């Protein structure tokens, strides 16, 4: 059940924006540059500066615990553009779990659903665009994880030999990015947020 006094926002975090409100260097772009958020809200989970997509911003501490505690697993779905074209063997490795470094420790990822898309997804162009290399083909995957370690998707794809060019989180459980444009912010009702997150 949501906190009736809390505020809930979702946004499509653009490339190059930090998932925080504090500017560490003058040149940094932060969440407050996108929207006049109320005081005391913060992002739930993070997307790296070079990752894009769905981010939740709220002041609901209970939701923070439910989403980020490893005991409560939630499906997170990503569109991932990679260098090269992964074959069945690489997709099977991602499905079964791969060993990545988390901090100084080795971590075996939970099974992930990985699907090679037959055509590029209809996503907005990135600004700046991906550097195109004629000699190396690229492809898109849809990847669904049940955990969220630091830079996990990038580390997983690198572990099977396919470096990530672009990474977009499109869904957490049934909460979806849909047609939101980069930088767009929407406020939501708490009951809708909890329902879509299956909480």
Phi, psi and omega in degrees: 000137185281161174278118187294340180265350183285160176246144185227128179228148167237150178214160173261097184292123179283163172302139174089356178260134177283144178277059182197171180257346182268127179272115181279333176223152183305329184281347185293141170260134183232175186299326180295344176284344185267333191194148178280072181297148175292161178294157174078359174274159180207159180283142175267114186076177183224155164240135180302161179305325182264011175252161186232169167114204192293125177222137178259135176235128183202171170244019180272103183293328179295317179297321177304313181295314184295325183278326189259343178291125182303340179292335180255098184274135180229142179287128176238127185245134185233146164261129187230118174268126184236158172284130180089181182234102182298136176266182182304326182294316179295319179296323178294321177299315179298322180294316184283335184113138179236162179268124177233165176268128173237108190068235179256005184251152172277138181228129174268120184290152173293156177307137182235142176275121182235130181225129176279124180279142183281343178213155178302140180287157181280075180250153179299151176299146177275146177238111001284159182291161175295140178288118182276132177236115186300326186280345183238117178289159174230166181208170181242139174243152164253124187235127180243121182246158176246014179211169184217066176288163181301123179052036187298313183299316180298317181293321180296313182294321177297324182296333178258010171093018183228092182299144182278131175263322183211141185222124182228120173276124185250345186202142166234114189052242181255007175276116189241151176290321181050238188263014180296135180272157178306129181090350181285140181234138176229136174271144182234160172280144181302320182296325178288320178300311181295321180295314182291333178272004178059043181249000000 
